[in-house]
Amino acid sequence: VGLGGYAIGYDIFEGNIYEGHTLIPFIEKISDKFKLNKPVVVADAGLLSNSNIKALEQQGYEYIIGARLKNEPDKVKKQILETPFSDGQIFRINKSGRTRLIVNYAANRAVKD
């Protein structure tokens, strides 16, 4: 995503290729094409695998990746579920090192979950 918030590039892969194997090569391709040093990677929860996170960190990329509550450790789930939120409230949890979880509460989404 560029400064204006629009995608600056994309790639299409065969349907039988796991997204986790395409992340770093795609970032490198976009970085080369647009002469980017180390872009901040923004991705959905589908790319949230331990191997992808490890690869991003090993390559020195900062990242923002969507997370799923059901995949969080019980301690984190409990902390979130026991917090009284109001609609639109943001809550931060420091997980480890430089990693933190940012929870954005939406009443209409909570009803669905």
Wavefront OBJ file of the C-alpha trace (Angstrom):
o trace
v 0.000 0.000 0.000
v 1.381 3.370 -0.959
v 1.151 6.620 0.993
v -2.325 7.272 -0.409
v -3.601 3.959 0.942
v -3.885 2.230 -2.433
v -2.245 -1.054 -3.384
v 0.986 -0.538 -5.317
v 1.198 -4.067 -6.627
v -0.134 -7.572 -6.577
v 0.676 -10.990 -7.890
v -1.423 -13.988 -8.829
v -0.422 -17.504 -7.856
v -1.869 -20.881 -8.726
v -4.640 -21.977 -6.383
v -2.683 -24.936 -5.074
v 0.242 -22.818 -3.792
v 0.176 -22.125 -0.057
v 0.198 -18.364 0.640
v 2.882 -18.855 3.252
v 5.412 -19.752 0.567
v 4.740 -16.635 -1.495
v 5.050 -13.846 1.075
v 8.794 -13.108 1.192
v 9.367 -13.561 -2.577
v 6.457 -11.180 -3.260
v 7.755 -8.555 -0.820
v 11.199 -8.751 -2.420
v 9.696 -8.416 -5.914
v 7.667 -5.324 -4.954
v 10.623 -3.833 -3.060
v 12.861 -4.211 -6.116
v 10.243 -2.871 -8.522
v 9.510 0.265 -6.480
v 12.997 0.701 -4.981
v 11.718 0.252 -1.430
v 14.161 -0.434 1.367
v 12.093 -2.275 3.989
v 8.360 -1.667 3.605
v 5.995 -2.303 6.505
v 4.107 -5.465 5.580
v 0.330 -5.382 6.115
v -1.429 -8.726 5.680
v -4.583 -10.565 6.672
v -4.763 -13.444 9.129
v -4.332 -15.959 6.296
v -0.634 -15.100 6.263
v -0.313 -15.346 10.039
v 1.806 -18.440 10.381
v 4.780 -18.924 12.667
v 7.014 -19.516 9.655
v 5.888 -16.288 7.949
v 6.359 -14.241 11.109
v 9.783 -15.773 11.653
v 10.732 -15.048 8.020
v 9.567 -11.425 8.294
v 11.574 -10.938 11.480
v 14.685 -12.655 10.077
v 14.552 -10.403 7.014
v 14.116 -7.293 9.201
v 10.583 -6.399 8.091
v 8.122 -4.671 10.384
v 4.601 -5.991 9.991
v 0.946 -5.586 10.848
v -0.981 -8.816 10.519
v -4.608 -9.488 11.382
v -5.053 -12.052 14.139
v -7.851 -14.369 15.171
v -8.872 -14.503 18.815
v -9.417 -18.257 18.621
v -5.732 -18.726 17.754
v -4.412 -16.728 20.699
v -3.132 -18.419 23.876
v -5.731 -18.969 26.620
v -4.130 -16.280 28.796
v -4.574 -13.667 26.050
v -8.124 -14.808 25.233
v -9.080 -14.553 28.905
v -7.585 -11.076 29.208
v -9.546 -9.879 26.178
v -12.838 -11.582 27.024
v -12.792 -10.311 30.621
v -12.186 -6.692 29.595
v -15.333 -4.523 29.577
v -15.164 -2.764 26.203
v -17.246 0.011 24.733
v -17.895 0.162 20.996
v -14.872 1.417 19.075
v -12.478 1.044 22.005
v -8.899 -0.017 21.314
v -6.943 -2.192 23.752
v -3.244 -3.102 23.547
v -1.580 -6.235 24.907
v 2.211 -6.575 24.923
v 2.938 -10.154 23.938
v 6.717 -10.496 23.729
v 9.637 -8.319 22.753
v 8.391 -5.891 20.126
v 5.184 -7.839 19.462
v 1.863 -6.504 20.629
v -1.744 -7.344 19.951
v -4.081 -4.441 19.213
v -7.726 -5.270 19.855
v -10.373 -3.055 18.290
v -13.779 -3.782 19.798
v -16.829 -3.529 17.557
v -20.207 -4.294 19.148
v -21.752 -5.539 15.883
v -18.829 -7.937 15.338
v -18.983 -9.169 18.944
v -22.605 -10.209 18.394
v -21.509 -12.371 15.433
v -18.635 -13.948 17.377
l 1 2 3 4 5 6 7 8 9 10 11 12 13 14 15 16 17 18 19 20 21 22 23 24 25 26 27 28 29 30 31 32 33 34 35 36 37 38 39 40 41 42 43 44 45 46 47 48 49 50 51 52 53 54 55 56 57 58 59 60 61 62 63 64 65 66 67 68 69 70 71 72 73 74 75 76 77 78 79 80 81 82 83 84 85 86 87 88 89 90 91 92 93 94 95 96 97 98 99 100 101 102 103 104 105 106 107 108 109 110 111 112 113
